[in-house]
Amino acid sequence: MVDASYEVVIVGAGPAGIFAALELARSGVERILIVEKGHAIAKRRCPARETGCVGCRTCDIMTGWGGAGAFSDGKLTLTSEVGGWLPDYVNAADLDELLAYADELWLEFGATRDVHGPDAQTAAELQREATLAGMKLVPMRIRHLGTDRSPQVLDAMRVHLEQAGVEIRTDVAATRILTENDRVVGVELAGGATVAAAVVIAAPGREGAEWLAAQAHELGIPLANNAVDIGEQTAFLVTGEFTEFTDASHR
Protein backbone atom coordinates (compact mmCIF):
# COMPACT_ATOMS: atom_id res chain seq x y z
CA MET A 1 0.00 0.00 0.00
CA VAL A 2 1.40 3.38 -1.03
CA ASP A 3 1.23 5.72 1.96
CA ALA A 4 2.01 8.95 0.08
CA SER A 5 4.02 10.37 -2.81
CA TYR A 6 6.95 12.78 -2.60
CA GLU A 7 9.48 14.40 -4.88
CA VAL A 8 12.32 13.31 -2.57
CA VAL A 9 12.57 10.91 0.36
CA ILE A 10 15.57 11.25 2.68
CA VAL A 11 16.48 8.27 4.84
CA GLY A 12 18.27 9.42 7.98
CA ALA A 13 18.18 12.67 9.94
CA GLY A 14 21.85 13.13 10.73
CA PRO A 15 23.78 16.13 9.35
CA ALA A 16 23.87 14.66 5.82
CA GLY A 17 20.10 14.20 5.69
CA ILE A 18 19.34 17.50 7.39
CA PHE A 19 21.61 19.53 5.12
CA ALA A 20 20.23 17.77 2.04
CA ALA A 21 16.72 18.76 3.12
CA LEU A 22 17.80 22.37 3.73
CA GLU A 23 19.25 22.64 0.23
CA LEU A 24 16.29 20.98 -1.45
CA ALA A 25 13.77 23.15 0.37
CA ARG A 26 15.68 26.30 -0.55
CA SER A 27 15.86 25.14 -4.15
CA GLY A 28 12.07 25.03 -4.40
CA VAL A 29 11.44 21.31 -3.96
CA GLU A 30 8.04 21.11 -2.29
CA ARG A 31 7.31 17.48 -1.42
CA ILE A 32 10.14 16.29 0.85
CA LEU A 33 9.96 13.53 3.45
CA ILE A 34 12.63 12.70 6.03
CA VAL A 35 12.34 9.33 7.79
CA GLU A 36 14.47 8.60 10.86
CA LYS A 37 14.31 5.39 12.89
CA GLY A 38 15.42 7.14 16.08
CA HIS A 39 13.59 9.60 18.28
CA ALA A 40 13.10 13.34 18.00
CA ILE A 41 16.00 15.12 19.66
CA ALA A 42 13.88 16.24 22.64
CA LYS A 43 13.02 12.58 23.35
CA ARG A 44 16.52 11.15 23.07
CA ARG A 45 17.55 9.78 26.47
CA CYS A 46 20.45 7.41 27.13
CA PRO A 47 20.34 5.23 30.29
CA ALA A 48 24.11 4.72 30.00
CA ARG A 49 24.61 8.26 31.29
CA GLU A 50 23.04 7.31 34.62
CA THR A 51 22.98 3.53 35.14
CA GLY A 52 24.91 2.00 32.24
CA CYS A 53 23.96 0.68 28.82
CA VAL A 54 20.85 -1.53 28.88
CA GLY A 55 20.90 -2.42 25.18
CA CYS A 56 17.99 -0.29 24.02
CA ARG A 57 16.37 -1.56 20.84
CA THR A 58 16.88 1.89 19.31
CA CYS A 59 20.04 3.51 20.64
CA ASP A 60 19.47 7.15 21.55
CA ILE A 61 23.18 7.91 21.24
CA MET A 62 23.59 6.53 17.70
CA THR A 63 20.15 7.28 16.23
CA GLY A 64 17.60 10.06 16.24
CA TRP A 65 17.29 13.61 14.96
CA GLY A 66 20.76 15.11 14.59
CA GLY A 67 22.55 11.78 14.24
CA ALA A 68 25.30 10.24 16.33
CA GLY A 69 27.03 13.59 16.92
CA ALA A 70 24.02 15.36 18.42
CA PHE A 71 25.29 14.93 21.97
CA SER A 72 28.99 15.21 21.24
CA ASP A 73 30.96 18.32 22.13
CA GLY A 74 30.16 19.65 18.67
CA LYS A 75 33.51 20.29 17.03
CA LEU A 76 33.31 21.33 13.36
CA THR A 77 36.58 20.84 11.48
CA LEU A 78 36.93 23.67 8.95
CA THR A 79 39.46 22.13 6.58
CA SER A 80 39.31 19.93 3.48
CA GLU A 81 42.58 18.19 4.31
CA VAL A 82 40.95 15.69 6.66
CA GLY A 83 37.58 14.01 6.74
CA GLY A 84 37.59 11.30 4.11
CA TRP A 85 37.66 11.18 0.36
CA LEU A 86 35.74 14.31 -0.69
CA PRO A 87 38.80 15.75 -2.51
CA ASP A 88 38.59 12.73 -4.83
CA TYR A 89 35.24 13.99 -6.10
CA VAL A 90 35.42 17.78 -5.70
CA ASN A 91 38.39 19.96 -6.59
CA ALA A 92 40.09 21.77 -3.72
CA ALA A 93 38.80 25.27 -4.51
CA ASP A 94 35.17 24.15 -4.85
CA LEU A 95 35.44 22.00 -1.72
CA ASP A 96 36.74 24.92 0.34
CA GLU A 97 33.78 27.02 -0.87
CA LEU A 98 31.35 24.27 0.08
CA LEU A 99 32.90 23.95 3.54
CA ALA A 100 32.59 27.69 4.05
CA TYR A 101 28.96 27.55 2.90
CA ALA A 102 28.17 24.68 5.27
CA ASP A 103 29.84 26.59 8.10
CA GLU A 104 27.60 29.59 7.38
CA LEU A 105 24.55 27.35 7.67
CA TRP A 106 25.67 26.19 11.12
CA LEU A 107 26.09 29.84 12.11
CA GLU A 108 22.67 30.73 10.70
CA PHE A 109 21.03 28.26 13.06
CA GLY A 110 22.89 29.32 16.17
CA ALA A 111 26.42 27.93 16.17
CA THR A 112 28.95 29.89 18.18
CA ARG A 113 31.23 32.16 16.18
CA ASP A 114 34.30 31.18 18.19
CA VAL A 115 36.92 29.41 16.06
CA HIS A 116 39.93 27.72 17.65
CA GLY A 117 43.28 26.76 16.18
CA PRO A 118 47.04 27.25 16.58
CA ASP A 119 48.63 30.55 15.65
CA ALA A 120 50.69 30.55 12.46
CA GLN A 121 54.09 30.45 14.21
CA THR A 122 53.14 27.57 16.53
CA ALA A 123 51.62 25.63 13.63
CA ALA A 124 54.76 26.07 11.53
CA GLU A 125 56.99 24.85 14.37
CA LEU A 126 54.81 21.80 15.00
CA GLN A 127 54.69 20.99 11.28
CA ARG A 128 58.49 21.16 11.11
CA GLU A 129 58.88 18.82 14.09
CA ALA A 130 56.35 16.40 12.61
CA THR A 131 58.18 16.38 9.28
CA LEU A 132 61.46 15.57 11.03
CA ALA A 133 59.68 12.65 12.70
CA GLY A 134 58.38 11.37 9.35
CA MET A 135 54.79 12.51 9.97
CA LYS A 136 52.45 15.07 8.45
CA LEU A 137 50.72 17.51 10.77
CA VAL A 138 47.57 19.24 9.48
CA PRO A 139 46.76 22.41 11.45
CA MET A 140 42.99 22.79 11.70
CA ARG A 141 40.55 25.54 12.50
CA ILE A 142 37.80 24.19 14.77
CA ARG A 143 34.41 25.73 15.45
CA HIS A 144 33.25 24.51 18.85
CA LEU A 145 29.47 24.33 19.29
CA GLY A 146 29.56 22.71 22.71
CA THR A 147 27.50 19.86 24.18
CA ASP A 148 24.60 22.10 25.20
CA ARG A 149 24.46 24.15 22.01
CA SER A 150 24.59 21.27 19.50
CA PRO A 151 21.07 19.96 20.24
CA GLN A 152 19.70 23.51 20.16
CA VAL A 153 21.20 24.19 16.73
CA LEU A 154 19.98 20.88 15.34
CA ASP A 155 16.47 21.45 16.68
CA ALA A 156 16.43 24.93 15.16
CA MET A 157 17.09 23.25 11.80
CA ARG A 158 14.14 20.92 12.41
CA VAL A 159 11.81 23.83 13.17
CA HIS A 160 12.96 25.65 10.04
CA LEU A 161 12.42 22.60 7.83
CA GLU A 162 8.94 21.95 9.17
CA GLN A 163 8.02 25.60 8.64
CA ALA A 164 9.27 25.22 5.05
CA GLY A 165 6.85 22.32 4.54
CA VAL A 166 9.24 19.39 4.93
CA GLU A 167 7.55 16.36 6.50
CA ILE A 168 9.62 14.71 9.23
CA ARG A 169 8.80 11.25 10.58
CA THR A 170 10.89 10.10 13.52
CA ASP A 171 10.58 6.61 15.04
CA VAL A 172 10.08 5.29 11.51
CA ALA A 173 12.66 2.99 9.94
CA ALA A 174 13.17 2.55 6.21
CA THR A 175 13.53 -1.13 5.41
CA ARG A 176 14.13 -1.14 1.67
CA ILE A 177 14.73 1.11 -1.33
CA LEU A 178 12.14 0.18 -3.96
CA THR A 179 12.79 -0.07 -7.69
CA GLU A 180 10.92 -0.95 -10.86
CA ASN A 181 12.60 -1.59 -14.19
CA ASP A 182 15.95 -0.48 -12.75
CA ARG A 183 14.58 2.85 -11.58
CA VAL A 184 13.96 4.05 -8.04
CA VAL A 185 10.28 4.41 -7.17
CA GLY A 186 10.27 4.88 -3.41
CA VAL A 187 11.00 3.42 0.00
CA GLU A 188 9.43 0.65 2.05
CA LEU A 189 8.94 1.49 5.72
CA ALA A 190 8.82 -0.72 8.80
CA GLY A 191 5.32 -2.14 9.06
CA GLY A 192 4.99 -2.61 5.31
CA ALA A 193 3.80 0.80 4.16
CA THR A 194 5.58 2.36 1.19
CA VAL A 195 6.19 5.94 0.10
CA ALA A 196 6.67 6.81 -3.54
CA ALA A 197 9.49 9.06 -4.75
CA ALA A 198 11.53 9.52 -7.91
CA VAL A 199 14.59 10.43 -5.84
CA VAL A 200 15.83 8.78 -2.64
CA ILE A 201 18.71 10.14 -0.61
CA ALA A 202 20.00 7.44 1.72
CA ALA A 203 21.96 9.04 4.56
CA PRO A 204 21.70 6.63 7.50
CA GLY A 205 25.10 7.46 9.02
CA ARG A 206 27.31 5.08 10.96
CA GLU A 207 24.42 3.23 12.58
CA GLY A 208 22.89 2.44 9.19
CA ALA A 209 26.09 1.51 7.34
CA GLU A 210 25.28 -2.21 7.23
CA TRP A 211 21.73 -1.52 6.03
CA LEU A 212 23.06 0.80 3.34
CA ALA A 213 25.61 -1.77 2.18
CA ALA A 214 22.86 -4.40 2.01
CA GLN A 215 20.73 -2.08 -0.12
CA ALA A 216 23.66 -1.48 -2.46
CA HIS A 217 24.17 -5.24 -2.86
CA GLU A 218 20.46 -5.75 -3.54
CA LEU A 219 20.46 -2.99 -6.15
CA GLY A 220 23.64 -4.23 -7.81
CA ILE A 221 25.63 -1.13 -6.91
CA PRO A 222 29.39 -1.85 -6.55
CA LEU A 223 31.08 -1.22 -3.21
CA ALA A 224 34.50 0.23 -2.42
CA ASN A 225 36.25 0.46 0.95
CA ASN A 226 37.66 3.76 2.14
CA ALA A 227 39.48 4.91 5.24
CA VAL A 228 37.21 7.18 7.27
CA ASP A 229 37.35 9.42 10.31
CA ILE A 230 35.20 8.75 13.35
CA GLY A 231 31.97 10.72 13.06
CA GLU A 232 31.97 10.86 9.28
CA GLN A 233 28.64 10.57 7.50
CA THR A 234 27.67 7.71 5.23
CA ALA A 235 25.43 8.68 2.34
CA PHE A 236 24.66 8.14 -1.30
CA LEU A 237 22.16 9.55 -3.75
CA VAL A 238 19.82 7.38 -5.78
CA THR A 239 18.04 9.03 -8.67
CA GLY A 240 16.41 7.49 -11.70
CA GLU A 241 19.49 5.48 -12.58
CA PHE A 242 21.76 3.85 -10.00
CA THR A 243 25.12 5.29 -9.12
CA GLU A 244 28.24 3.85 -7.52
CA PHE A 245 28.13 3.63 -3.73
CA THR A 246 31.09 4.08 -1.42
CA ASP A 247 30.92 1.92 1.70
CA ALA A 248 32.11 3.89 4.73
CA SER A 249 31.64 1.14 7.27
CA HIS A 250 34.29 0.43 9.91
CA ARG A 251 37.47 -1.29 8.87
Secondary structure, DSSP 8 states (H G I E B T S, - for coil): -EEEEEEEEEE--SHHHHHHHHHHHHTT---EEEEESS--GGG---GGGTT-----SS-TTTSSTT-TTTTS--EEE--SSSSSSGGGTS-HHHHHHHHHHHHHHHHHTT----EE---HHHHHHHHHHHHHTT-------EEE--TTHHHHHHHHHHHHHHHTT-EEEES--EEEEEEETTEEEEEEETTS-EEEEEEEEE--TTTTHHHHHHHHHHHT----B----TT----EEE-SS-----B----
